[in-house]
Amino acid sequence: MKTSYLDLDLIKRDGPFDEFKQDVSVVSVELKSGEQCHQILLMYPNEIIGMNGMSSLPFAVEEVNKVFQTKDDLSTRADMSWVFRERNSKF
């Protein structure tokens, strides 16, 4: 699987997002099906570098219809179990 990037047009339309570290935000996405996936670690501007508790994404980035931040995205960072992709590897 290639490195995962969200559509830059979605980021421009739905952002900006609050950062918890420089250039890194925790976001949620809504898929075209209406399903939502939460606590995705996004490196500016649109690179997915992790998802809380997941070793791979449970969705195809092409299916993302909306990017947003929830109260949980903004408040539970210290309790998360991040699984990061290795730099220059596939997620």
Secondary structure, 3 states (H helix, E strand, C coil): CCCCECCHHHHHHHCCCCEEECCEEEEEEEECCCCEEEEEEEECCCEEEEEECECCCCCCHHHEEEEECCHHHHHCHHHCCEEECCCCCCC
